[in-house]
Amino acid sequence: MPIQIVHSIQDLHHARAQLSGRVALVPTMGALHEGHATLIRLAREHADHVIATVFVNPTQFGPHEDFDAYPRTLDHDAALCEAAGASLLFNPSAAQIYPAGFATSISVPSLTRRLCGPHRPGHFEGVATIVTKLLHLTHPHIAIFGQKDYQQLAVIRRVTNDLHLGVEILGAPTIREADGLAMSSRNRYLTPSQRQAAVGLSRALAHGWAAWQAGERRAEAIEQLGLKLVSSLPDSRVDYVEVVHPDSLDALVPDQGAVMALAVRLGQARLIDNLRLDDALPAQLSAHL
Ligand code: PAF
């Protein structure tokens, strides 16, 4: 069936009412790639219908971030959503989503004090608020988010639990290029030499994993190891390399696992990635050891 594309909230309500059975939501900002296609296919396994959203959400970008430059590729996105099995695509305007006088914001301070939080003030408030709105607008049974945005996923889980939103949140494994680079819409900002350098993020995560597996439990020691590998990349500026508790995103607690997360700017691109140090190493990262 061809995908139905709606731009207004009124049309969305009408189209949503026609969808029977279980419904899954895959929210995106567009510029879709194979990682998104995988999310939609996974969503389809969990539901009779998949609603995808494409909305470059202005409130989650800081004043000097890439809101204007963020690629808008709606025709391509619609074709990808359709091929991956989505029934409905919601592509609203900012005016639809944020009518004049809009003043509500959702924040989860305890989960946003570290990692990307301090580097992107207001970002997670923007994400939490838009995701809550999209969940209300689409009434899905389940919503799928990539684990690449680990902190985002933690915030969304917290919000949906705390506000009793009654939707299941599923985190999907990060989809990686053959050399380990996590797929991201922002990878297209990389020049060929930066793209080569970007593999350094995967190397840092793989070495962090190896240190943990060898018994290292000092977050700082693993962070220094990772920092050494990414700070030497040409054209790079490191926002952070951190090893934190997988649920609280704060200090490690013995025997409760760890996630290593990093954010590195390479030229125009700000790349993030993460890895559970107490899980199996993804095949594409094992080549870096
Ligand atoms: O991960 C993204 O693409 C965005 O942060 C999301 C969840 C679609 C909210 O705008």
Residues whose N, C-alpha, C, O or C-beta is under 5 A from the ligand:
A	BS01	PAF	P27 T28 M29 F55 N57 V127 I130
